[in-house]
Amino acid sequence: MEMRTQVHDIIDLALAEDIGAGDITAKWFTRPGATACAEIVAREFACLAGVQVAAEVFQRIDPALLVRVEKTDGALLVKGDRVATIQGNAASILTAERTALNFIQRLSGVATMAHRYVEAVRGTGVDILDTRKTTPGFRVLEKAAVAAGGARNHRVGLHDMFMVKDNHLAVGLNLETLQRMISEARAAHPGVRVELEADTLGQAQGFFSLVGVDVILLDNMSLEDMREAVRTCPAAMKLEASGGVNLHTVRPIAETGVHFISVGAITHSAPAIDFALDFHPIPQL
């Protein structure tokens, strides 16, 4: 499905759950024909994401609203920065307000978390990756927010990369069988990357003998084991570290020499950023 179509569907679902049969407060407690100007303003430091989604929310409610986006995704904000202005029918603005803010607060939270991790490893050459630990239904938006924050997207889903994890290996596959499966999978899907998860240094070093593997994931390994894996890893393979990663541990992990660090917290633990909609009724002449 095209990304724009997915985003429209997400917006429509969010509006439907909020509005239901209609915004009864806006209907009965705003003057018919009243107009207003509103500003979306940051209340704290943030890396912006989702501003175009928020703008689209207002337009879906009322195409006649004039929406001006003043900052782009990826912009670093300080308290008081204005990111968009909306002008037009007051009831329409009030109906769209909460849903628009929910999107921009959540997505800017993800972008800001990604930005913090990227800054924490700056200068090491390591790429910070996201994971599939996303809000159900929101992945396309959260992946875009991760990119706005300067991190990289890992696989989008189960369809675009082979990732053989511990539970796949739990059936006791030996290296010979695993090599055959890798070769067959690559022949059937040329160009699709292959990644294997290793729980121990010994398992990782066993995987180093396999042909056709792009990345080895070092899961919850000690810094010492990561450094040894880096020392013995074939040049044709890349190493990804995961597990136990937070803003205090990410730089020491990066300094082991791994190529990638995947961080689930970027999406599953990102706190929302505080944005407000400052509303100004326009006096009627």
C-alpha positions in Angstrom: 0.0 0.0 0.0 1.3 3.5 -0.9 2.6 5.4 2.1 0.2 8.4 1.5 -2.8 6.0 1.4 -1.7 4.4 4.7 -1.3 7.8 6.3 -4.8 8.9 5.2 -6.3 5.7 6.6 -4.5 6.2 9.9 -5.8 9.8 10.1 -9.4 8.7 9.2 -9.3 6.1 11.9 -8.0 8.5 14.5 -10.7 11.1 13.6 -13.5 8.5 13.6 -12.6 7.3 17.1 -12.5 10.9 18.5 -15.5 12.4 16.7 -17.8 9.4 16.6 -21.3 10.7 15.6 -20.1 14.3 15.8 -18.4 17.0 18.0 -21.4 18.0 20.1 -19.5 20.6 22.1 -18.3 22.4 19.0 -21.8 22.2 17.6 -23.6 23.7 20.5 -21.0 26.0 22.1 -19.4 27.9 19.2 -21.1 30.7 17.4 -22.2 29.7 13.8 -19.7 31.1 11.3 -17.2 32.1 14.0 -13.6 32.2 12.8 -10.3 31.8 14.6 -6.6 31.7 14.2 -4.6 29.0 16.0 -0.9 28.2 16.5 0.7 24.9 17.3 3.6 25.7 19.7 6.3 23.6 21.3 6.4 23.7 25.1 9.8 22.0 25.4 12.9 21.0 23.4 12.0 18.6 20.6 13.0 17.2 17.3 9.9 17.8 15.2 8.0 15.0 13.4 4.5 14.7 12.2 3.8 18.3 11.4 2.5 17.5 7.9 0.2 14.7 9.4 -1.2 17.3 11.9 -1.8 19.7 9.0 -3.6 17.0 7.1 -5.9 16.4 10.1 -7.1 19.9 9.9 -7.6 19.7 6.1 -9.6 16.4 6.5 -11.9 18.1 8.9 -12.4 21.2 6.8 -10.7 21.7 3.4 -11.4 25.4 3.7 -9.1 25.8 6.7 -5.9 27.7 5.8 -3.0 25.7 7.3 0.6 27.1 7.1 3.4 24.8 8.2 6.4 26.8 9.4 8.8 24.1 10.4 9.8 20.8 8.7 10.3 17.4 10.2 13.7 17.0 11.7 13.9 20.6 12.9 15.2 21.1 16.4 12.7 23.2 18.5 13.0 25.1 21.7 10.2 26.1 24.0 7.9 28.6 22.3 8.7 27.7 18.7 5.7 27.9 16.5 5.5 25.0 14.0 2.1 25.7 12.2 -0.7 28.2 12.1 -4.4 27.4 11.2 -7.0 29.9 10.3 -10.7 29.5 9.5 -13.9 28.1 11.0 -13.5 28.0 14.8 -15.6 24.9 15.2 -13.5 23.0 12.6 -10.3 24.0 14.3 -11.6 22.8 17.7 -12.8 19.5 16.3 -9.4 18.7 14.8 -7.3 20.1 17.7 -6.8 17.0 19.8 -6.2 14.5 17.0 -3.7 16.8 15.3 -1.8 17.3 18.6 -1.8 13.6 19.4 0.0 12.9 16.1 2.6 15.6 16.5 3.2 14.9 20.2 3.7 11.1 19.6 5.8 11.4 16.5 8.0 14.2 17.8 8.5 12.1 20.9 9.9 9.3 18.7 12.0 11.7 16.6 13.4 13.3 19.8 14.3 9.9 21.2 16.0 8.9 18.0 17.9 12.3 18.0 19.2 11.7 21.5 20.6 8.3 20.6 22.2 9.6 17.5 23.8 12.4 19.4 25.0 9.9 22.1 27.1 7.9 19.5 28.2 10.9 17.4 31.8 10.4 16.1 31.8 6.6 16.5 30.6 5.8 13.0 27.8 3.6 14.3 24.3 3.8 12.9 21.4 3.7 15.3 18.5 1.5 14.0 14.9 1.2 15.0 13.0 -2.1 15.5 9.5 -3.5 14.8 8.5 -2.6 18.4 6.1 0.0 17.1 2.6 1.1 18.0 0.2 -1.2 16.1 -1.1 0.6 13.0 1.4 3.4 13.4 4.6 1.8 12.0 4.7 3.9 8.7 4.5 7.1 10.8 6.9 6.0 13.5 9.5 4.8 11.0 9.3 8.2 9.3 9.7 9.9 12.7 12.8 7.8 13.4 14.3 9.0 10.2 13.4 12.6 11.0 15.4 12.1 14.2 18.5 11.1 12.3 18.4 7.3 13.0 18.0 4.6 10.3 15.1 2.3 9.7 15.7 -1.4 10.2 13.4 -3.8 8.3 9.9 -2.5 7.8 8.2 -5.8 8.5 8.5 -9.5 8.0 8.4 -9.2 4.2 11.5 -7.1 3.4 14.4 -8.9 5.1 15.3 -12.4 6.3 16.0 -12.2 10.1 16.6 -15.5 11.7 16.1 -15.1 15.4 16.6 -17.4 18.4 13.1 -18.9 18.2 13.7 -19.9 14.5 17.0 -21.5 15.6 15.4 -23.3 18.6 14.5 -26.3 16.5 18.2 -27.2 16.5 19.4 -26.3 13.0 23.0 -27.2 12.4 25.3 -25.0 10.4 25.1 -27.3 7.3 21.3 -27.1 7.3 21.3 -23.4 8.0 23.7 -22.8 5.1 21.4 -24.7 2.7 18.4 -22.7 3.9 20.3 -19.4 3.4 21.3 -20.4 -0.1 17.8 -21.4 -1.1 16.3 -18.2 0.4 18.7 -16.0 -1.4 18.1 -17.7 -4.7 14.4 -17.2 -4.3 14.7 -13.6 -3.2 17.8 -12.1 -4.7 18.8 -8.8 -3.2 17.0 -9.4 0.1 19.4 -9.1 3.1 19.9 -12.0 5.5 20.6 -11.4 9.3 21.2 -14.0 12.0 20.7 -13.5 15.7 23.5 -14.9 18.0 23.0 -15.2 21.7 26.7 -16.1 22.5 30.1 -15.2 21.1 30.6 -18.9 20.2 27.4 -19.0 18.2 28.3 -15.7 16.4 31.7 -17.1 15.5 30.1 -20.3 14.1 27.9 -18.1 11.9 31.0 -16.3 10.6 31.6 -19.4 8.5 28.3 -19.1 6.6 28.1 -17.7 3.1 25.4 -15.3 2.1 24.9 -13.7 5.5 24.9 -9.9 5.6 24.6 -9.1 9.3 25.1 -10.9 12.6 23.0 -9.6 15.5 24.8 -9.8 18.9 22.0 -10.1 21.4 22.6 -9.1 25.0 26.4 -9.8 24.8 29.0 -8.3 27.1 31.2 -5.5 25.8 34.2 -7.9 26.0 32.4 -10.4 23.8 31.3 -7.7 21.3 34.9 -6.6 21.0 36.0 -10.1 20.3 33.2 -10.6 17.7 34.4 -7.4 16.0 38.0 -8.6 16.0 37.1 -12.0 14.4 34.2 -11.0 12.1 34.8 -11.5 8.3 35.0 -8.3 6.4 32.0 -9.3 4.3 29.7 -9.3 7.3 28.4 -6.5 9.5 27.7 -6.6 13.2 24.6 -5.3 15.0 24.3 -5.0 18.8 21.0 -5.2 20.6 19.6 -5.8 24.0 20.2 -3.7 27.2 20.6 -0.5 25.2 19.8 2.8 26.8 21.2 6.3 26.7 23.8 5.4 29.3 25.1 2.2 27.7 24.8 3.1 24.0 28.1 4.8 23.6 30.3 2.1 25.3 28.5 -0.4 23.0 29.3 1.8 20.0 32.9 2.0 21.0 33.3 -1.8 20.7 33.4 -1.3 16.9 30.0 -2.8 15.9 28.4 -1.3 12.8 24.8 -0.9 14.0 22.9 -0.7 17.3 19.2 -1.4 17.3 17.2 0.3 20.0 13.6 -0.7 20.7 13.2 2.2 23.2 13.2 4.7 20.3 9.6 3.7 19.5 8.3 1.7 22.5 9.4 4.0 25.2 9.5 7.5 23.7 7.6 10.0 25.8 5.3 12.4 24.1 6.5 15.9 23.5 4.4 18.8 24.9 2.8 20.8 22.2 -0.1 23.2 22.6 -2.7 24.8 20.3 -3.0 28.5 21.1 -6.4 29.6 20.0 -7.4 33.1 19.2 -10.9 34.0 18.1 -11.1 36.5 15.3 -13.5 39.4 16.3 -16.5 39.7 13.9 -17.0 43.1 12.3 
